[in-house]
Amino acid sequence: NTLSVFLGTDVACAQCHDHPFSDWTQMQFYQMAAFFGATATKLNGRDYPEGKDPTKLLVTQMDALMKEKGMDGKRMRRTISDVLKANEVYVHDVGENRMQLPHDYKYKDAKPFDPVKPKFVTWSKGDDKAPAYKQDLKANDNLRESFAKWMTHPTNPRFAMTIANRMWARAMGVGLTQQVTNIDDPDRAYNPALIRHLASEMVRLKFDLKEFQRVVYNTKAYQREATTYEVPMGEAYFFPGPMLRRMTAEQAWDSYMTLVLGDQVDKIKNTQADPYGRALDLDLTKTTVSTLAQKIAAIENLGKLAKAKLGGGLADAGKKDDPKAKGKKGKMMEEEEDDDNDAKILQYGGMKLMRASELEQPSPAGHFLRDFGQSDRTVTDGSAKDGSVPQVLVMMNGRAQEMMTEKDSLMFRTLAKGKSPADKMEAIYMSILNRRPTMREKDVIMKDQSAHGDKSYANVIWALINTREFTFIQ
């Protein structure tokens, strides 16, 4: 994952054998893995005082404490288990490099179970002469730090190129290689000269991503009309313009939030994450049952607070059986003001109305964000922009589109300021599409307005948020 994300190098095959399509060998895979051979990511017996895992004893002691207090045991045990498991994850150095070759290693340069020393990989002849490679790797100390310095060094042959390719793909809809996770051979890129130039620009700008994007967005390539045809699989794309693509789930959700909340959208913050983080944070090498009990109590109190302030809590986002939504379907509900927020928190049908970055990630199943391809965070680069039947159903009759056609939404409050039907229709177009309606569109809308009265405004809003002009980046 580390190499594919930051170096555009797909090494998965080389874990079991020499790579069939690249120059990677299995030995090189384990030499790179050896940079993490002196690292552990989970506490085990030898990490605790007296070499004894205290979690079982803590659970037993908490059971006794709960019985003494007459507390509900089943739900509480689940919380205790989650807290202990979360704190077992701990990245730390172990003082010895434990990396060795697998039991079925079959090549002549070593034997199964042989220890492996860390060694930086090179892609081309002469790479190892670059300053990035000038490090002393004899000691096991700070191997991860050495790896990080090598990987992010401006003279690393792939880091700047990979990040530049990812940012190019973000702007243009498609990278300069078929996969942003694989640029082992830049000569196979759609435009080898361009990918090398972008890498040099990334270094020149000292990896300032905002400045790099400023360069890309000011190119004629980006400013040309978007490509709407499908590029056949295996064929090169020469960037006559950016690729037409749908907004990401987060971009679509934030667009809705802007239409619903207006300038309040940036004032509403989720203030629960940091308190939960502090409540969950334990040092299992020193924790006592009293400390654990205090942490559990803090988490329980935070859960009650979240339900009071966020209409059911983040865990209930999008659920139709939210008790606060019953009897009030289709109404914006104003929640208790949060001391850390400049604006009151609103919720609609169990969904918390705030930017995607402020919501729990990933959102619960059934939420708009998940239906539209938000990553479930189980694998790297797990988000998607593919269409699906649930997306169509959400756009036809889901809660997310419902809330924009409610009478107390920002859209309708804006329309109320219009003096005439023509003014109101222009306000809808400017709000959603950032342009005025054409004469043909005005004629169609005014006929519908004559037939259906004020209902036609909701029809127009629904129609516009379903257009390609709104949902696609072009």
Buried (B, 14 or more C-beta within 10 A) or exposed (E): EBBBBBBBBBBEBBEEBBBEEBBBBBBBBBBBBBBBBBBBEEBEEEBBEEEEBBBEEBBEBBBEBBEEEEEEEEEBBEBBEEBBEEBBEBEEBBEEBBBBBEEEBEEEEBEEEEBBEBBBBBBEEEBBEBEBBEBEBEEBEBBEEBBBEBBBBBBBBBBBBBBBBBBBBBBBBBBBBBEBBBBBBBEEBBBBEBBBEBBEBBBBBEBEBEEBBEBBEEEEBBEEEBBEEEEEEEEEBEBEBBBBBBBBBBBBBBBBBBBBBBEBBBEBBBBBEEBBEEBBEBEBEEBEBEEBBEBBEBBBEBBEBBBEBBBBBBEBBBBEEBEBBEEEEBBBBEBEEBEEBEBBBBBBBBBBBBBBEBBBBBBBEBBBBBBBBBBEEEEEEEBEEEEEEBBEEBBEEBBBBBBBBBBEBBBBEBBEEBEEBBEBBBBBBEBBBEEEBEEEBBEEBBEBBEEEEEEBBBBBBBBBBBEEEBBEBB
